[in-house]
Amino acid sequence: MSNGFKNLKVYQLAYQLAMKIFEISKNFPVEEKYSLTDQIRKSSISVCTNIAEAYRKRRYPKHFTRKVIW
């Protein structure tokens, strides 16, 4: 359990996808920089954050389930 949640396959996949989204969004039009681009980037990173938070709270099954499902 050296890295905890970072060893989870679902976290690794979510992180890889978030990085791909970041790279793709670099090519979005400049006028979308603060609206669409920012929103897409934040939402992709929030998936990783939710997985990490759920992992930390895994000793409480209801909390863990709620974080992962919602």
mmCIF file as Biopython writes it, N, C-alpha, C and O atoms, coordinates in Angstrom:
data_model
#
loop_
_atom_site.group_PDB
_atom_site.id
_atom_site.type_symbol
_atom_site.label_atom_id
_atom_site.label_alt_id
_atom_site.label_comp_id
_atom_site.label_asym_id
_atom_site.label_entity_id
_atom_site.label_seq_id
_atom_site.pdbx_PDB_ins_code
_atom_site.Cartn_x
_atom_site.Cartn_y
_atom_site.Cartn_z
_atom_site.occupancy
_atom_site.B_iso_or_equiv
_atom_site.auth_seq_id
_atom_site.auth_asym_id
_atom_site.pdbx_PDB_model_num
ATOM 1   N N  . MET A ? 1  ? 0.835   -1.192 0.000   1.0 0.0 1  A 1 
ATOM 2   C CA . MET A ? 1  ? 0.000   0.000  0.000   1.0 0.0 1  A 1 
ATOM 3   C C  . MET A ? 1  ? 0.875   1.248  0.000   1.0 0.0 1  A 1 
ATOM 4   O O  . MET A ? 1  ? 0.663   2.169  0.790   1.0 0.0 1  A 1 
ATOM 5   N N  . SER A ? 2  ? 1.839   1.266  -0.878  1.0 0.0 2  A 1 
ATOM 6   C CA . SER A ? 2  ? 2.784   2.381  -0.897  1.0 0.0 2  A 1 
ATOM 7   C C  . SER A ? 2  ? 2.129   3.685  -1.355  1.0 0.0 2  A 1 
ATOM 8   O O  . SER A ? 2  ? 2.343   4.730  -0.741  1.0 0.0 2  A 1 
ATOM 9   N N  . ASN A ? 3  ? 1.336   3.635  -2.421  1.0 0.0 3  A 1 
ATOM 10  C CA . ASN A ? 3  ? 0.712   4.849  -2.929  1.0 0.0 3  A 1 
ATOM 11  C C  . ASN A ? 3  ? -0.800  4.882  -2.732  1.0 0.0 3  A 1 
ATOM 12  O O  . ASN A ? 3  ? -1.454  5.845  -3.132  1.0 0.0 3  A 1 
ATOM 13  N N  . GLY A ? 4  ? -1.352  3.859  -2.131  1.0 0.0 4  A 1 
ATOM 14  C CA . GLY A ? 4  ? -2.781  3.858  -1.854  1.0 0.0 4  A 1 
ATOM 15  C C  . GLY A ? 4  ? -3.628  3.929  -3.104  1.0 0.0 4  A 1 
ATOM 16  O O  . GLY A ? 4  ? -3.592  3.033  -3.947  1.0 0.0 4  A 1 
ATOM 17  N N  . PHE A ? 5  ? -4.395  5.010  -3.218  1.0 0.0 5  A 1 
ATOM 18  C CA . PHE A ? 5  ? -5.349  5.145  -4.317  1.0 0.0 5  A 1 
ATOM 19  C C  . PHE A ? 5  ? -4.679  5.205  -5.684  1.0 0.0 5  A 1 
ATOM 20  O O  . PHE A ? 5  ? -5.310  4.880  -6.689  1.0 0.0 5  A 1 
ATOM 21  N N  . LYS A ? 6  ? -3.422  5.611  -5.743  1.0 0.0 6  A 1 
ATOM 22  C CA . LYS A ? 6  ? -2.723  5.692  -7.033  1.0 0.0 6  A 1 
ATOM 23  C C  . LYS A ? 6  ? -2.475  4.310  -7.642  1.0 0.0 6  A 1 
ATOM 24  O O  . LYS A ? 6  ? -2.187  4.203  -8.834  1.0 0.0 6  A 1 
ATOM 25  N N  . ASN A ? 7  ? -2.585  3.267  -6.843  1.0 0.0 7  A 1 
ATOM 26  C CA . ASN A ? 7  ? -2.437  1.905  -7.347  1.0 0.0 7  A 1 
ATOM 27  C C  . ASN A ? 7  ? -3.745  1.357  -7.913  1.0 0.0 7  A 1 
ATOM 28  O O  . ASN A ? 7  ? -3.740  0.315  -8.567  1.0 0.0 7  A 1 
ATOM 29  N N  . LEU A ? 8  ? -4.851  2.033  -7.676  1.0 0.0 8  A 1 
ATOM 30  C CA . LEU A ? 8  ? -6.136  1.573  -8.191  1.0 0.0 8  A 1 
ATOM 31  C C  . LEU A ? 8  ? -6.189  1.748  -9.705  1.0 0.0 8  A 1 
ATOM 32  O O  . LEU A ? 8  ? -5.842  2.808  -10.227 1.0 0.0 8  A 1 
ATOM 33  N N  . LYS A ? 9  ? -6.621  0.713  -10.398 1.0 0.0 9  A 1 
ATOM 34  C CA . LYS A ? 9  ? -6.706  0.770  -11.859 1.0 0.0 9  A 1 
ATOM 35  C C  . LYS A ? 9  ? -7.672  1.870  -12.299 1.0 0.0 9  A 1 
ATOM 36  O O  . LYS A ? 9  ? -7.403  2.575  -13.272 1.0 0.0 9  A 1 
ATOM 37  N N  . VAL A ? 10 ? -8.783  2.020  -11.598 1.0 0.0 10 A 1 
ATOM 38  C CA . VAL A ? 10 ? -9.767  3.034  -11.969 1.0 0.0 10 A 1 
ATOM 39  C C  . VAL A ? 10 ? -9.184  4.441  -11.841 1.0 0.0 10 A 1 
ATOM 40  O O  . VAL A ? 10 ? -9.487  5.312  -12.657 1.0 0.0 10 A 1 
ATOM 41  N N  . TYR A ? 11 ? -8.350  4.668  -10.822 1.0 0.0 11 A 1 
ATOM 42  C CA . TYR A ? 11 ? -7.704  5.973  -10.673 1.0 0.0 11 A 1 
ATOM 43  C C  . TYR A ? 11 ? -6.716  6.211  -11.812 1.0 0.0 11 A 1 
ATOM 44  O O  . TYR A ? 11 ? -6.673  7.298  -12.388 1.0 0.0 11 A 1 
ATOM 45  N N  . GLN A ? 12 ? -5.931  5.197  -12.129 1.0 0.0 12 A 1 
ATOM 46  C CA . GLN A ? 12 ? -4.948  5.336  -13.200 1.0 0.0 12 A 1 
ATOM 47  C C  . GLN A ? 12 ? -5.617  5.652  -14.537 1.0 0.0 12 A 1 
ATOM 48  O O  . GLN A ? 12 ? -5.137  6.496  -15.295 1.0 0.0 12 A 1 
ATOM 49  N N  . LEU A ? 13 ? -6.725  4.971  -14.821 1.0 0.0 13 A 1 
ATOM 50  C CA . LEU A ? 13 ? -7.456  5.237  -16.060 1.0 0.0 13 A 1 
ATOM 51  C C  . LEU A ? 13 ? -8.061  6.636  -16.072 1.0 0.0 13 A 1 
ATOM 52  O O  . LEU A ? 13 ? -8.016  7.329  -17.089 1.0 0.0 13 A 1 
ATOM 53  N N  . ALA A ? 14 ? -8.628  7.048  -14.937 1.0 0.0 14 A 1 
ATOM 54  C CA . ALA A ? 14 ? -9.222  8.382  -14.843 1.0 0.0 14 A 1 
ATOM 55  C C  . ALA A ? 14 ? -8.152  9.456  -15.017 1.0 0.0 14 A 1 
ATOM 56  O O  . ALA A ? 14 ? -8.389  10.470 -15.673 1.0 0.0 14 A 1 
ATOM 57  N N  . TYR A ? 15 ? -6.989  9.240  -14.438 1.0 0.0 15 A 1 
ATOM 58  C CA . TYR A ? 15 ? -5.898  10.210 -14.546 1.0 0.0 15 A 1 
ATOM 59  C C  . TYR A ? 15 ? -5.394  10.301 -15.991 1.0 0.0 15 A 1 
ATOM 60  O O  . TYR A ? 15 ? -5.167  11.395 -16.509 1.0 0.0 15 A 1 
ATOM 61  N N  . GLN A ? 16 ? -5.225  9.148  -16.631 1.0 0.0 16 A 1 
ATOM 62  C CA . GLN A ? 16 ? -4.786  9.147  -18.033 1.0 0.0 16 A 1 
ATOM 63  C C  . GLN A ? 16 ? -5.789  9.888  -18.910 1.0 0.0 16 A 1 
ATOM 64  O O  . GLN A ? 16 ? -5.405  10.661 -19.788 1.0 0.0 16 A 1 
ATOM 65  N N  . LEU A ? 17 ? -7.058  9.650  -18.672 1.0 0.0 17 A 1 
ATOM 66  C CA . LEU A ? 17 ? -8.096  10.326 -19.450 1.0 0.0 17 A 1 
ATOM 67  C C  . LEU A ? 17 ? -8.089  11.830 -19.184 1.0 0.0 17 A 1 
ATOM 68  O O  . LEU A ? 17 ? -8.252  12.621 -20.112 1.0 0.0 17 A 1 
ATOM 69  N N  . ALA A ? 18 ? -7.904  12.229 -17.934 1.0 0.0 18 A 1 
ATOM 70  C CA . ALA A ? 18 ? -7.845  13.650 -17.597 1.0 0.0 18 A 1 
ATOM 71  C C  . ALA A ? 18 ? -6.678  14.329 -18.318 1.0 0.0 18 A 1 
ATOM 72  O O  . ALA A ? 18 ? -6.810  15.460 -18.785 1.0 0.0 18 A 1 
ATOM 73  N N  . MET A ? 19 ? -5.551  13.646 -18.407 1.0 0.0 19 A 1 
ATOM 74  C CA . MET A ? 19 ? -4.396  14.210 -19.105 1.0 0.0 19 A 1 
ATOM 75  C C  . MET A ? 19 ? -4.653  14.306 -20.616 1.0 0.0 19 A 1 
ATOM 76  O O  . MET A ? 19 ? -4.226  15.266 -21.257 1.0 0.0 19 A 1 
ATOM 77  N N  . LYS A ? 20 ? -5.341  13.326 -21.175 1.0 0.0 20 A 1 
ATOM 78  C CA . LYS A ? 20 ? -5.702  13.390 -22.594 1.0 0.0 20 A 1 
ATOM 79  C C  . LYS A ? 20 ? -6.657  14.551 -22.853 1.0 0.0 20 A 1 
ATOM 80  O O  . LYS A ? 20 ? -6.520  15.272 -23.841 1.0 0.0 20 A 1 
ATOM 81  N N  . ILE A ? 21 ? -7.619  14.720 -21.962 1.0 0.0 21 A 1 
ATOM 82  C CA . ILE A ? 21 ? -8.568  15.826 -22.092 1.0 0.0 21 A 1 
ATOM 83  C C  . ILE A ? 21 ? -7.839  17.160 -22.035 1.0 0.0 21 A 1 
ATOM 84  O O  . ILE A ? 21 ? -8.141  18.074 -22.802 1.0 0.0 21 A 1 
ATOM 85  N N  . PHE A ? 22 ? -6.879  17.267 -21.125 1.0 0.0 22 A 1 
ATOM 86  C CA . PHE A ? 22 ? -6.095  18.498 -21.019 1.0 0.0 22 A 1 
ATOM 87  C C  . PHE A ? 22 ? -5.357  18.794 -22.322 1.0 0.0 22 A 1 
ATOM 88  O O  . PHE A ? 22 ? -5.359  19.929 -22.797 1.0 0.0 22 A 1 
ATOM 89  N N  . GLU A ? 23 ? -4.730  17.780 -22.894 1.0 0.0 23 A 1 
ATOM 90  C CA . GLU A ? 23 ? -3.990  17.972 -24.143 1.0 0.0 23 A 1 
ATOM 91  C C  . GLU A ? 23 ? -4.923  18.350 -25.290 1.0 0.0 23 A 1 
ATOM 92  O O  . GLU A ? 23 ? -4.608  19.243 -26.078 1.0 0.0 23 A 1 
ATOM 93  N N  . ILE A ? 24 ? -6.060  17.681 -25.387 1.0 0.0 24 A 1 
ATOM 94  C CA . ILE A ? 24 ? -7.018  17.984 -26.452 1.0 0.0 24 A 1 
ATOM 95  C C  . ILE A ? 24 ? -7.574  19.392 -26.293 1.0 0.0 24 A 1 
ATOM 96  O O  . ILE A ? 24 ? -7.759  20.108 -27.277 1.0 0.0 24 A 1 
ATOM 97  N N  . SER A ? 25 ? -7.837  19.781 -25.063 1.0 0.0 25 A 1 
ATOM 98  C CA . SER A ? 25 ? -8.436  21.097 -24.828 1.0 0.0 25 A 1 
ATOM 99  C C  . SER A ? 25 ? -7.475  22.247 -25.116 1.0 0.0 25 A 1 
ATOM 100 O O  . SER A ? 25 ? -7.907  23.395 -25.221 1.0 0.0 25 A 1 
ATOM 101 N N  . LYS A ? 26 ? -6.198  21.963 -25.244 1.0 0.0 26 A 1 
ATOM 102 C CA . LYS A ? 26 ? -5.245  23.007 -25.624 1.0 0.0 26 A 1 
ATOM 103 C C  . LYS A ? 26 ? -5.548  23.544 -27.021 1.0 0.0 26 A 1 
ATOM 104 O O  . LYS A ? 26 ? -5.199  24.679 -27.346 1.0 0.0 26 A 1 
ATOM 105 N N  . ASN A ? 27 ? -6.195  22.731 -27.835 1.0 0.0 27 A 1 
ATOM 106 C CA . ASN A ? 27 ? -6.500  23.116 -29.219 1.0 0.0 27 A 1 
ATOM 107 C C  . ASN A ? 27 ? -7.867  23.782 -29.364 1.0 0.0 27 A 1 
ATOM 108 O O  . ASN A ? 27 ? -8.272  24.110 -30.480 1.0 0.0 27 A 1 
ATOM 109 N N  . PHE A ? 28 ? -8.575  23.985 -28.272 1.0 0.0 28 A 1 
ATOM 110 C CA . PHE A ? 28 ? -9.874  24.650 -28.337 1.0 0.0 28 A 1 
ATOM 111 C C  . PHE A ? 28 ? -9.683  26.118 -28.710 1.0 0.0 28 A 1 
ATOM 112 O O  . PHE A ? 28 ? -8.614  26.683 -28.477 1.0 0.0 28 A 1 
ATOM 113 N N  . PRO A ? 29 ? -10.700 26.730 -29.280 1.0 0.0 29 A 1 
ATOM 114 C CA . PRO A ? 29 ? -10.603 28.151 -29.650 1.0 0.0 29 A 1 
ATOM 115 C C  . PRO A ? 29 ? -10.326 29.041 -28.432 1.0 0.0 29 A 1 
ATOM 116 O O  . PRO A ? 29 ? -10.742 28.736 -27.314 1.0 0.0 29 A 1 
ATOM 117 N N  . VAL A ? 30 ? -9.626  30.127 -28.672 1.0 0.0 30 A 1 
ATOM 118 C CA . VAL A ? 30 ? -9.250  31.053 -27.600 1.0 0.0 30 A 1 
ATOM 119 C C  . VAL A ? 30 ? -10.481 31.611 -26.890 1.0 0.0 30 A 1 
ATOM 120 O O  . VAL A ? 30 ? -10.459 31.794 -25.673 1.0 0.0 30 A 1 
ATOM 121 N N  . GLU A ? 31 ? -11.546 31.882 -27.629 1.0 0.0 31 A 1 
ATOM 122 C CA . GLU A ? 31 ? -12.744 32.457 -27.006 1.0 0.0 31 A 1 
ATOM 123 C C  . GLU A ? 31 ? -13.424 31.492 -26.030 1.0 0.0 31 A 1 
ATOM 124 O O  . GLU A ? 31 ? -14.265 31.907 -25.232 1.0 0.0 31 A 1 
ATOM 125 N N  . GLU A ? 32 ? -13.064 30.218 -26.092 1.0 0.0 32 A 1 
ATOM 126 C CA . GLU A ? 32 ? -13.617 29.231 -25.163 1.0 0.0 32 A 1 
ATOM 127 C C  . GLU A ? 32 ? -12.712 28.976 -23.961 1.0 0.0 32 A 1 
ATOM 128 O O  . GLU A ? 32 ? -13.017 28.136 -23.114 1.0 0.0 32 A 1 
ATOM 129 N N  . LYS A ? 33 ? -11.617 29.691 -23.891 1.0 0.0 33 A 1 
ATOM 130 C CA . LYS A ? 33 ? -10.600 29.428 -22.871 1.0 0.0 33 A 1 
ATOM 131 C C  . LYS A ? 33 ? -11.160 29.437 -21.450 1.0 0.0 33 A 1 
ATOM 132 O O  . LYS A ? 33 ? -10.827 28.558 -20.655 1.0 0.0 33 A 1 
ATOM 133 N N  . TYR A ? 34 ? -11.987 30.398 -21.121 1.0 0.0 34 A 1 
ATOM 134 C CA . TYR A ? 34 ? -12.441 30.536 -19.738 1.0 0.0 34 A 1 
ATOM 135 C C  . TYR A ? 34 ? -13.797 29.911 -19.474 1.0 0.0 34 A 1 
ATOM 136 O O  . TYR A ? 34 ? -14.200 29.803 -18.316 1.0 0.0 34 A 1 
ATOM 137 N N  . SER A ? 35 ? -14.498 29.506 -20.483 1.0 0.0 35 A 1 
ATOM 138 C CA . SER A ? 35 ? -15.801 28.911 -20.225 1.0 0.0 35 A 1 
ATOM 139 C C  . SER A ? 35 ? -15.754 27.404 -20.426 1.0 0.0 35 A 1 
ATOM 140 O O  . SER A ? 35 ? -15.681 26.653 -19.453 1.0 0.0 35 A 1 
ATOM 141 N N  . LEU A ? 36 ? -15.796 26.960 -21.648 1.0 0.0 36 A 1 
ATOM 142 C CA . LEU A ? 36 ? -15.864 25.541 -21.951 1.0 0.0 36 A 1 
ATOM 143 C C  . LEU A ? 36 ? -14.589 24.797 -21.561 1.0 0.0 36 A 1 
ATOM 144 O O  . LEU A ? 36 ? -14.659 23.750 -20.916 1.0 0.0 36 A 1 
ATOM 145 N N  . THR A ? 37 ? -13.452 25.314 -21.935 1.0 0.0 37 A 1 
ATOM 146 C CA . THR A ? 37 ? -12.185 24.631 -21.668 1.0 0.0 37 A 1 
ATOM 147 C C  . THR A ? 37 ? -11.951 24.451 -20.179 1.0 0.0 37 A 1 
ATOM 148 O O  . THR A ? 37 ? -11.619 23.356 -19.726 1.0 0.0 37 A 1 
ATOM 149 N N  . ASP A ? 38 ? -12.122 25.513 -19.426 1.0 0.0 38 A 1 
ATOM 150 C CA . ASP A ? 38 ? -11.902 25.457 -17.985 1.0 0.0 38 A 1 
ATOM 151 C C  . ASP A ? 38 ? -12.857 24.475 -17.315 1.0 0.0 38 A 1 
ATOM 152 O O  . ASP A ? 38 ? -12.455 23.715 -16.434 1.0 0.0 38 A 1 
ATOM 153 N N  . GLN A ? 39 ? -14.094 24.491 -17.725 1.0 0.0 39 A 1 
ATOM 154 C CA . GLN A ? 39 ? -15.100 23.612 -17.132 1.0 0.0 39 A 1 
ATOM 155 C C  . GLN A ? 39 ? -14.791 22.139 -17.431 1.0 0.0 39 A 1 
ATOM 156 O O  . GLN A ? 39 ? -14.916 21.291 -16.548 1.0 0.0 39 A 1 
ATOM 157 N N  . ILE A ? 40 ? -14.397 21.839 -18.647 1.0 0.0 40 A 1 
ATOM 158 C CA . ILE A ? 40 ? -14.063 20.466 -19.018 1.0 0.0 40 A 1 
ATOM 159 C C  . ILE A ? 40 ? -12.848 19.967 -18.241 1.0 0.0 40 A 1 
ATOM 160 O O  . ILE A ? 40 ? -12.837 18.837 -17.753 1.0 0.0 40 A 1 
ATOM 161 N N  . ARG A ? 41 ? -11.842 20.803 -18.132 1.0 0.0 41 A 1 
ATOM 162 C CA . ARG A ? 41 ? -10.631 20.412 -17.396 1.0 0.0 41 A 1 
ATOM 163 C C  . ARG A ? 41 ? -10.936 20.152 -15.923 1.0 0.0 41 A 1 
ATOM 164 O O  . ARG A ? 41 ? -10.500 19.145 -15.364 1.0 0.0 41 A 1 
ATOM 165 N N  . LYS A ? 42 ? -11.675 21.046 -15.303 1.0 0.0 42 A 1 
ATOM 166 C CA . LYS A ? 42 ? -12.000 20.879 -13.885 1.0 0.0 42 A 1 
ATOM 167 C C  . LYS A ? 42 ? -12.826 19.629 -13.634 1.0 0.0 42 A 1 
ATOM 168 O O  . LYS A ? 42 ? -12.596 18.915 -12.658 1.0 0.0 42 A 1 
ATOM 169 N N  . SER A ? 43 ? -13.782 19.364 -14.506 1.0 0.0 43 A 1 
ATOM 170 C CA . SER A ? 43 ? -14.626 18.184 -14.298 1.0 0.0 43 A 1 
ATOM 171 C C  . SER A ? 43 ? -13.837 16.888 -14.487 1.0 0.0 43 A 1 
ATOM 172 O O  . SER A ? 43 ? -14.101 15.907 -13.790 1.0 0.0 43 A 1 
ATOM 173 N N  . SER A ? 44 ? -12.883 16.862 -15.406 1.0 0.0 44 A 1 
ATOM 174 C CA . SER A ? 44 ? -12.097 15.645 -15.604 1.0 0.0 44 A 1 
ATOM 175 C C  . SER A ? 44 ? -11.184 15.376 -14.408 1.0 0.0 44 A 1 
ATOM 176 O O  . SER A ? 44 ? -10.988 14.222 -14.025 1.0 0.0 44 A 1 
ATOM 177 N N  . ILE A ? 45 ? -10.630 16.422 -13.826 1.0 0.0 45 A 1 
ATOM 178 C CA . ILE A ? 45 ? -9.779  16.265 -12.649 1.0 0.0 45 A 1 
ATOM 179 C C  . ILE A ? 45 ? -10.607 15.884 -11.419 1.0 0.0 45 A 1 
ATOM 180 O O  . ILE A ? 45 ? -10.115 15.179 -10.538 1.0 0.0 45 A 1 
ATOM 181 N N  . SER A ? 46 ? -11.855 16.344 -11.351 1.0 0.0 46 A 1 
ATOM 182 C CA . SER A ? 46 ? -12.686 16.036 -10.182 1.0 0.0 46 A 1 
ATOM 183 C C  . SER A ? 46 ? -12.976 14.545 -10.066 1.0 0.0 46 A 1 
ATOM 184 O O  . SER A ? 46 ? -13.213 14.048 -8.965  1.0 0.0 46 A 1 
ATOM 185 N N  . VAL A ? 47 ? -12.962 13.834 -11.173 1.0 0.0 47 A 1 
ATOM 186 C CA . VAL A ? 47 ? -13.159 12.380 -11.119 1.0 0.0 47 A 1 
ATOM 187 C C  . VAL A ? 47 ? -12.015 11.753 -10.325 1.0 0.0 47 A 1 
ATOM 188 O O  . VAL A ? 47 ? -12.252 10.912 -9.458  1.0 0.0 47 A 1 
ATOM 189 N N  . CYS A ? 48 ? -10.795 12.149 -10.611 1.0 0.0 48 A 1 
ATOM 190 C CA . CYS A ? 48 ? -9.632  11.635 -9.879  1.0 0.0 48 A 1 
ATOM 191 C C  . CYS A ? 48 ? -9.702  12.010 -8.399  1.0 0.0 48 A 1 
ATOM 192 O O  . CYS A ? 48 ? -9.396  11.200 -7.523  1.0 0.0 48 A 1 
ATOM 193 N N  . THR A ? 49 ? -10.100 13.220 -8.144  1.0 0.0 49 A 1 
ATOM 194 C CA . THR A ? 49 ? -10.204 13.703 -6.765  1.0 0.0 49 A 1 
ATOM 195 C C  . THR A ? 49 ? -11.247 12.905 -5.984  1.0 0.0 49 A 1 
ATOM 196 O O  . THR A ? 49 ? -11.014 12.546 -4.830  1.0 0.0 49 A 1 
ATOM 197 N N  . ASN A ? 50 ? -12.384 12.628 -6.598  1.0 0.0 50 A 1 
ATOM 198 C CA . ASN A ? 50 ? -13.436 11.856 -5.933  1.0 0.0 50 A 1 
ATOM 199 C C  . ASN A ? 50 ? -12.992 10.429 -5.645  1.0 0.0 50 A 1 
ATOM 200 O O  . ASN A ? 50 ? -13.319 9.879  -4.593  1.0 0.0 50 A 1 
ATOM 201 N N  . ILE A ? 51 ? -12.265 9.836  -6.551  1.0 0.0 51 A 1 
ATOM 202 C CA . ILE A ? 51 ? -11.749 8.482  -6.323  1.0 0.0 51 A 1 
ATOM 203 C C  . ILE A ? 51 ? -10.769 8.490  -5.147  1.0 0.0 51 A 1 
ATOM 204 O O  . ILE A ? 51 ? -10.828 7.617  -4.281  1.0 0.0 51 A 1 
ATOM 205 N N  . ALA A ? 52 ? -9.881  9.465  -5.119  1.0 0.0 52 A 1 
ATOM 206 C CA . ALA A ? 52 ? -8.907  9.559  -4.024  1.0 0.0 52 A 1 
ATOM 207 C C  . ALA A ? 52 ? -9.603  9.780  -2.686  1.0 0.0 52 A 1 
ATOM 208 O O  . ALA A ? 52 ? -9.239  9.157  -1.688  1.0 0.0 52 A 1 
ATOM 209 N N  . GLU A ? 53 ? -10.588 10.652 -2.656  1.0 0.0 53 A 1 
ATOM 210 C CA . GLU A ? 53 ? -11.308 10.915 -1.412  1.0 0.0 53 A 1 
ATOM 211 C C  . GLU A ? 53 ? -12.084 9.690  -0.953  1.0 0.0 53 A 1 
ATOM 212 O O  . GLU A ? 53 ? -12.110 9.389  0.240   1.0 0.0 53 A 1 
ATOM 213 N N  . ALA A ? 54 ? -12.709 8.986  -1.871  1.0 0.0 54 A 1 
ATOM 214 C CA . ALA A ? 54 ? -13.448 7.771  -1.524  1.0 0.0 54 A 1 
ATOM 215 C C  . ALA A ? 54 ? -12.499 6.714  -0.965  1.0 0.0 54 A 1 
ATOM 216 O O  . ALA A ? 54 ? -12.840 5.999  -0.023  1.0 0.0 54 A 1 
ATOM 217 N N  . TYR A ? 55 ? -11.320 6.622  -1.548  1.0 0.0 55 A 1 
ATOM 218 C CA . TYR A ? 55 ? -10.339 5.644  -1.067  1.0 0.0 55 A 1 
ATOM 219 C C  . TYR A ? 55 ? -9.938  5.948  0.373   1.0 0.0 55 A 1 
ATOM 220 O O  . TYR A ? 55 ? -9.813  5.039  1.194   1.0 0.0 55 A 1 
ATOM 221 N N  . ARG A ? 56 ? -9.740  7.208  0.673   1.0 0.0 56 A 1 
ATOM 222 C CA . ARG A ? 56 ? -9.362  7.593  2.039   1.0 0.0 56 A 1 
ATOM 223 C C  . ARG A ? 56 ? -10.464 7.296  3.047   1.0 0.0 56 A 1 
ATOM 224 O O  . ARG A ? 56 ? -10.183 7.036  4.217   1.0 0.0 56 A 1 
ATOM 225 N N  . LYS A ? 57 ? -11.712 7.334  2.599   1.0 0.0 57 A 1 
ATOM 226 C CA . LYS A ? 57 ? -12.859 7.113  3.497   1.0 0.0 57 A 1 
ATOM 227 C C  . LYS A ? 57 ? -13.392 5.684  3.405   1.0 0.0 57 A 1 
ATOM 228 O O  . LYS A ? 57 ? -14.512 5.421  3.844   1.0 0.0 57 A 1 
ATOM 229 N N  . ARG A ? 58 ? -12.620 4.761  2.847   1.0 0.0 58 A 1 
ATOM 230 C CA . ARG A ? 58 ? -13.122 3.419  2.577   1.0 0.0 58 A 1 
ATOM 231 C C  . ARG A ? 58 ? -13.477 2.620  3.826   1.0 0.0 58 A 1 
ATOM 232 O O  . ARG A ? 58 ? -14.190 1.621  3.731   1.0 0.0 58 A 1 
ATOM 233 N N  . ARG A ? 59 ? -12.997 3.037  4.988   1.0 0.0 59 A 1 
ATOM 234 C CA . ARG A ? 59 ? -13.358 2.305  6.202   1.0 0.0 59 A 1 
ATOM 235 C C  . ARG A ? 59 ? -14.813 2.552  6.593   1.0 0.0 59 A 1 
ATOM 236 O O  . ARG A ? 59 ? -15.370 1.827  7.417   1.0 0.0 59 A 1 
ATOM 237 N N  . TYR A ? 60 ? -15.425 3.573  6.001   1.0 0.0 60 A 1 
ATOM 238 C CA . TYR A ? 60 ? -16.839 3.846  6.219   1.0 0.0 60 A 1 
ATOM 239 C C  . TYR A ? 60 ? -17.584 3.461  4.943   1.0 0.0 60 A 1 
ATOM 240 O O  . TYR A ? 60 ? -17.672 4.271  4.020   1.0 0.0 60 A 1 
ATOM 241 N N  . PRO A ? 61 ? -18.118 2.248  4.873   1.0 0.0 61 A 1 
ATOM 242 C CA . PRO A ? 61 ? -18.690 1.739  3.613   1.0 0.0 61 A 1 
ATOM 243 C C  . PRO A ? 61 ? -19.737 2.649  2.969   1.0 0.0 61 A 1 
ATOM 244 O O  . PRO A ? 61 ? -19.748 2.792  1.746   1.0 0.0 61 A 1 
ATOM 245 N N  . LYS A ? 62 ? -20.607 3.258  3.753   1.0 0.0 62 A 1 
ATOM 246 C CA . LYS A ? 62 ? -21.634 4.122  3.163   1.0 0.0 62 A 1 
ATOM 247 C C  . LYS A ? 62 ? -21.007 5.355  2.522   1.0 0.0 62 A 1 
ATOM 248 O O  . LYS A ? 62 ? -21.416 5.767  1.436   1.0 0.0 62 A 1 
ATOM 249 N N  . HIS A ? 63 ? -20.040 5.932  3.172   1.0 0.0 63 A 1 
ATOM 250 C CA . HIS A ? 63 ? -19.378 7.117  2.623   1.0 0.0 63 A 1 
ATOM 251 C C  . HIS A ? 63 ? -18.609 6.760  1.349   1.0 0.0 63 A 1 
ATOM 252 O O  . HIS A ? 63 ? -18.650 7.484  0.353   1.0 0.0 63 A 1 
ATOM 253 N N  . PHE A ? 64 ? -17.911 5.633  1.408   1.0 0.0 64 A 1 
ATOM 254 C CA . PHE A ? 64 ? -17.152 5.184  0.240   1.0 0.0 64 A 1 
ATOM 255 C C  . PHE A ? 64 ? -18.078 4.959  -0.954  1.0 0.0 64 A 1 
ATOM 256 O O  . PHE A ? 64 ? -17.802 5.429  -2.058  1.0 0.0 64 A 1 
ATOM 257 N N  . THR A ? 65 ? -19.164 4.246  -0.729  1.0 0.0 65 A 1 
ATOM 258 C CA . THR A ? 65 ? -20.120 3.961  -1.802  1.0 0.0 65 A 1 
ATOM 259 C C  . THR A ? 65 ? -20.700 5.239  -2.373  1.0 0.0 65 A 1 
ATOM 260 O O  . THR A ? 65 ? -20.834 5.378  -3.589  1.0 0.0 65 A 1 
ATOM 261 N N  . ARG A ? 66 ? -21.039 6.158  -1.515  1.0 0.0 66 A 1 
ATOM 262 C CA . ARG A ? 66 ? -21.636 7.411  -1.974  1.0 0.0 66 A 1 
ATOM 263 C C  . ARG A ? 66 ? -20.642 8.198  -2.845  1.0 0.0 66 A 1 
ATOM 264 O O  . ARG A ? 66 ? -21.028 8.751  -3.874  1.0 0.0 66 A 1 
ATOM 265 N N  . LYS A ? 67 ? -19.396 8.248  -2.445  1.0 0.0 67 A 1 
ATOM 266 C CA . LYS A ? 67 ? -18.389 8.978  -3.217  1.0 0.0 67 A 1 
ATOM 267 C C  . LYS A ? 67 ? -18.146 8.335  -4.574  1.0 0.0 67 A 1 
ATOM 268 O O  . LYS A ? 67 ? -17.973 9.033  -5.574  1.0 0.0 67 A 1 
ATOM 269 N N  . VAL A ? 68 ? -18.131 7.018  -4.610  1.0 0.0 68 A 1 
ATOM 270 C CA . VAL A ? 68 ? -17.836 6.330  -5.859  1.0 0.0 68 A 1 
ATOM 271 C C  . VAL A ? 68 ? -19.030 6.363  -6.805  1.0 0.0 68 A 1 
ATOM 272 O O  . VAL A ? 68 ? -18.853 6.541  -8.011  1.0 0.0 68 A 1 
ATOM 273 N N  . ILE A ? 69 ? -20.217 6.199  -6.293  1.0 0.0 69 A 1 
ATOM 274 C CA . ILE A ? 69 ? -21.414 6.142  -7.142  1.0 0.0 69 A 1 
ATOM 275 C C  . ILE A ? 69 ? -21.834 7.529  -7.601  1.0 0.0 69 A 1 
ATOM 276 O O  . ILE A ? 69 ? -22.203 7.696  -8.763  1.0 0.0 69 A 1 
ATOM 277 N N  . TRP A ? 70 ? -21.793 8.506  -6.747  1.0 0.0 70 A 1 
ATOM 278 C CA . TRP A ? 70 ? -22.258 9.842  -7.129  1.0 0.0 70 A 1 
ATOM 279 C C  . TRP A ? 70 ? -21.238 10.458 -7.981  1.0 0.0 70 A 1 
ATOM 280 O O  . TRP A ? 70 ? -21.409 11.592 -8.428  1.0 0.0 70 A 1 
#
